[in-house]
Amino acid sequence: MIPILDSKRQYATIGAEIEKEVIEVLRSGQYILGKHNKALEEELSKFIGVDHAVALNSGTDALHLALRALDIGKGDEVISTAFTFVATAEAIGIVGAKPVFVDINKDTFNIDPAKIEAAITPKTKAIIPVHLYGQPADMDAIMDIARRHNLYVIEDACQAIGALYKGKMVGSIGDIGCFSFYPTKNLGAMGDGGLLTTNSENIKNRVLALRNHGGAIRYHHDEIGVNSRLDEVQAAILRVKLKHINEWNKKRRENAYRYNELFAKCSDIITPTELDDTYCVYHQYTVKIPNRDNIHKMLQERGIGAMLYYPIPLHMQKVHEYLGMGKGSLPNTEKNTEVVISLPMFPELTAEEQRTVADTLIQCIEESKALV
Ligand SMILES: *Cc1c(COP(=O)(O)O)cnc(C)c1O
């Protein structure tokens, strides 16, 4: 059995240090908004290359509070992609705005900048590009459109911490960056967690208040906020893990390139495309294959933990029925939904396991061809 992700292997390498830090927090009596929260925010703002980082309860909250901080809500439209995790669009819905889905580039899986301008209306307030699977979106083109139309850019970098676009960390390019520390992400907590990054002092102050019941001063409440603080145990764990993120991302990349080589001989498998001058961090290693659903089943039967991210595009989810975007409205998104499959990918995955994954996948493709 080769799982898509094995968190226990990572824990085996850093568990002792994490346990020491966690016990110290437990004994300290300071469980919320303490020294680890503050230190983590400083370390992460430095790492990402922004002036401010605010630790939050989840990536979903980072997206949601980003929109709140920019005063986006009822009657507004926000452009994003339907080929992502639901939280991207959910955040738009939470604030009462309307998601406007634009099709993806079929090769990069990210929003196609060439299709953004046609979707802009007088109600459009922001664009949320997603750096899906750890691959940076085409930020130059997106920022150019946003500046010309006076729109905010919120980067959904939940899958891409440490990825670079033309030498800049993702999450430092738009007005706001959003990150998730969900346990399976490249930098994962042992519970929920998230982060919002920005160079704007105003946005930072607004989010600091929003995450703590809408007031910067205790028992003074200026607006309706939420409870979205990151707890000290998670902050302490993340600080230990942050020291390893570059090395872990590097290993993910090495694994991705090893897969590329292993699949080079099989023309039925389309391996991931990288944009020029980007440093992709392979949150997922996702390929396109024929007979995807059959092969997914065969892989599972043979002990390969392959997954479909994501099996239903967001414009075709029940929650978005009201948008009236039926089948055929986003051709690249819909086509990719039918052919993508994500293979085991994590830093500790061995070369031997990768060979087994590759041999099994190629074998399954051959067998499924023989059937038709
Ligand atoms: C994980 C993820 C989120 C949400 O993060 P949570 O911390 O789980 O709330 C948002 N967008 C994308 C693209 C994600 O992968």
The ligand as an SDF file (V2000), in Angstrom:
LIG
                    3D

 15 15  0  0  0  0  0  0  0  0999 V2000
   -7.1530   23.8350    1.8430 C   0  0  0  0  0  0  0  0  0  0  0  0
   -7.6100   24.8990    0.9560 C   0  0  0  0  0  0  0  0  0  0  0  0
   -8.4100   25.9560    1.4110 C   0  0  0  0  0  0  0  0  0  0  0  0
   -9.0160   26.0190    2.7870 C   0  0  0  0  0  0  0  0  0  0  0  0
   -8.1440   25.8770    3.8240 O   0  0  0  0  0  0  0  0  0  0  0  0
   -8.6770   25.3500    5.2520 P   0  0  0  0  0  0  0  0  0  0  0  0
   -7.5100   25.6330    6.1430 O   0  0  0  0  0  0  0  0  0  0  0  0
   -8.9620   23.8990    5.1050 O   0  0  0  0  0  0  0  0  0  0  0  0
   -9.8690   26.1380    5.6230 O   0  0  0  0  0  0  0  0  0  0  0  0
   -8.7310   26.9680    0.5200 C   0  0  0  0  0  0  0  0  0  0  0  0
   -8.3140   26.9290   -0.7600 N   0  0  0  0  0  0  0  0  0  0  0  0
   -7.5650   25.9190   -1.2320 C   0  0  0  0  0  0  0  0  0  0  0  0
   -7.1270   25.9540   -2.6530 C   0  0  0  0  0  0  0  0  0  0  0  0
   -7.2060   24.8670   -0.4070 C   0  0  0  0  0  0  0  0  0  0  0  0
   -6.4840   23.8660   -0.9030 O   0  0  0  0  0  0  0  0  0  0  0  0
  1  2  1  0
  2  3  1  0
  2 14  2  0
  3  4  1  0
  3 10  2  0
  4  5  1  0
  5  6  1  0
  6  7  2  0
  6  8  1  0
  6  9  1  0
 10 11  1  0
 11 12  2  0
 12 13  1  0
 12 14  1  0
 14 15  1  0
M  END
$$$$
